[in-house]
Amino acid sequence: MKDASILPDNDHVRTERITVCCAAGRLSAEILYPDWRVESPPLLVLHGISRNADTLARYFASQAQRTGRCVIVPHFNKQDWPVFQRPTKTARPDQALLELLNYLATRDPDLAGPVDIFGHSGGAQLAHRAAMLYPHRVSALHLAAAGWYCLPDRSMPYPYGLAAGKGVQDLKWVNRHAIGLETFLRLPLTLYIGTHDTERDDSLRQVPMLDAGQGLTRLARAHCYLSAFKTAACAAGIAPCAKLIELPGCVHDVVEAITRYDLATLVMDSSPDKMFL
């Protein structure tokens, strides 16, 4: 695992780049350490298919310093990770993330507990799927503009939901997700979506089953997921801690969401006791 190098300071934030290796593959990450700390979970930031980890690290550096929270920004490069948005038989980005977090925990006790996770687009897809598999490693979940979701119920077959699909592998994944489902449904969840994120572009998965079950656009699918999450929690006897924040006029652009709509600030300032204020 073990390649680490210190990069120049940014806004009083010490930035370290590390690379971990495991059976799933190599994963690099930038770790942002503010020069003061609070007793809050670190934030794991997951990029989308543009793989703009460096850009996200720059924008979250000032937030790390402002809040006193460490930020972890992995980079799933295209060569090692042609697919990273969800765990599959041949690609296990979830295991690489666990290896990264385990390695950081051995070096810094402040990074040893559960983490908040933020993901945008494809990163939001990975975020909620990893949280379903390992809810005990997550303290809060922030999902921005995911293209589609694995609904936490049996209304759709896997990977769109937790009903059994046609193959043996799908059934195995359903069972893995179901093991920690009640713990997952207790997590604080915040969804973020631009009100203009309604384009059916080439990067949006478009199949009849998904369109019918979750909606035609990212905006519709975010509302669908919030409703499904709340319904599943209530059915399990859990009071859901979940909400959706609409960004008026925002399109499918994480930089715009951060610079014009304060997305990074919203994520960093969120806490369970503020969920319904």
Stockholm file with secondary structure:
# STOCKHOLM 1.0

chainA/1-277         MKDASILPDNDHVRTERITVCCAAGRLSAEILYPDWRVESPPLLVLHGISRNADTLARYFASQAQRTGRCVIVPHFNKQDWPVFQRPTKTARPDQALLELLNYLATRDPDLAGPVDIFGHSGGAQLAHRAAMLYPHRVSALHLAAAGWYCLPDRSMPYPYGLAAGKGVQDLKWVNRHAIGLETFLRLPLTLYIGTHDTERDDSLRQVPMLDAGQGLTRLARAHCYLSAFKTAACAAGIAPCAKLIELPGCVHDVVEAITRYDLATLVMDSSPDKMFL
#=GR chainA/1-277 SS CCEEEEEEEETTEEEEEEEEEETTEEEEEEEEECSSCCSSCCEEEECCTTCCHHHHHHHHHHHHHHHTCCEEEEECCTTTCSCCSSCCSSCCHHHHHHHHHHHHHHHCGGGSSCEEEEEETHHHHHHHHHHHHCGGGEEEEEEESCSCCCCSSSSSBTTTSSBCCSSHHHHHHHHHHHHTHHHHHTSCEEEEEETTCCCCCTTSCCCHHHHHHHCSSHHHHHHHHHHHHHHHHHHTTCCCCEEEEEETTCCSCHHHHHHTTCHHHHHHHCCGGGTTC
#=GC SS_cons         CCEEEEEEEETTEEEEEEEEEETTEEEEEEEEECSSCCSSCCEEEECCTTCCHHHHHHHHHHHHHHHTCCEEEEECCTTTCSCCSSCCSSCCHHHHHHHHHHHHHHHCGGGSSCEEEEEETHHHHHHHHHHHHCGGGEEEEEEESCSCCCCSSSSSBTTTSSBCCSSHHHHHHHHHHHHTHHHHHTSCEEEEEETTCCCCCTTSCCCHHHHHHHCSSHHHHHHHHHHHHHHHHHHTTCCCCEEEEEETTCCSCHHHHHHTTCHHHHHHHCCGGGTTC
//
